Amino acid sequence: MKKYTCSVCGYVYDPEKGDQDSGVPAGTAFEDLPEAWVCPLCGADKTLFEAAD
């Protein structure tokens, strides 16, 4: 699964870790995140994330 980087603050969403603070379990692909999910650091929308190389 690919990692995604927030283009606003640089936060990296790692699907192997999920986002425990937001209730997203480990193993959740970025594409499977809820539409309402936002960057846990800056609050940026999912659309502002880019696939990491």
HELIX and SHEET records of a PDB file:
HELIX    1   1 GLN A   20  SER A   22  5                                   3    
HELIX    2   2 PHE A   30  ASP A   32  5                                   3    
HELIX    3   3 LYS A   46  LEU A   48  5                                   3    
SHEET    1   A 3 VAL A  12  TYR A  13  0                                        
SHEET    2   A 3 TYR A   4  CYS A   6 -1                                        
SHEET    3   A 3 PHE A  49  ALA A  51 -1                                        
END                                                                             
